[in-house]
Structures are given as structure tokens and as C-alpha cells.
Amino acid sequence: MDFTIIKELLDERNMSFKELSDKLGVDRNNLYNSLTKGNPTLQRLEAVANVLNVPVWRLFTTDNKAEIYGSVVYKDEVYVIRSKQDVINLADIISK
């Protein structure tokens, strides 16, 4: 993982690294060390991605291949959105 991607995502959101660590409820130094020197857990990466409102894969690449992406929880089910067709499919499910 390239930490500069997280820095870019933070900059895009006008968020400091301290704000990120505060939102995660994690000590800033521990978070920094796990993301730059350690081997962060999937749980940690998911939490960071959630705060930054991006899918986890986005923490690993600046190549944003998807025009649309995200997730939606509907009736306790999580739907991953990676394309316009996924949105259409979800709309069909919701309209039933």
C-alpha cells in the first residue's frame, strides 16, 4: 500500500491525518505506523476506507477505473455498486 494515496484522499477531503485518527478512535502514531511501516489489518483498511468514503481497493491505486462506486445497505443487505448497471439492478430490487 502506498501511503501517499491516503494523503491525497485526505487532501481531497480537506481532512488532516489527526482528524482521520480521531474518527477511527485510534492513536495517531499507531495509525501512522500501521499504515506506513506495518502490515495493516483488513479491518483497519476497511475502517480507513469507510471514513474516506472509498472502497478498500482505492487505498492501493490512484487509477480510478470505476465511474461510480460505493455500497448501499437496503433491508440489512449490502449491495456493492461498481457500475451504472449495478445501480439499475439495485433500483429494480428496491422498486419491488
LINJO-V631817 format. One record per run of one state. SS is the DSSP state (H for helix, E for strand, C for the rest). FROM is the first residue (numbers start at 1). LEN is the number of residues. If there is no record, write none. Layout:
SS | FROM | LEN
SS | FROM | LEN
This chain:
C | 1 | 2
H | 3 | 10
C | 13 | 4
H | 17 | 8
C | 25 | 3
H | 28 | 9
C | 37 | 5
H | 42 | 11
C | 53 | 3
H | 56 | 4
C | 60 | 10
E | 70 | 5
C | 75 | 2
E | 77 | 5
C | 82 | 2
H | 84 | 12
C | 96 | 1
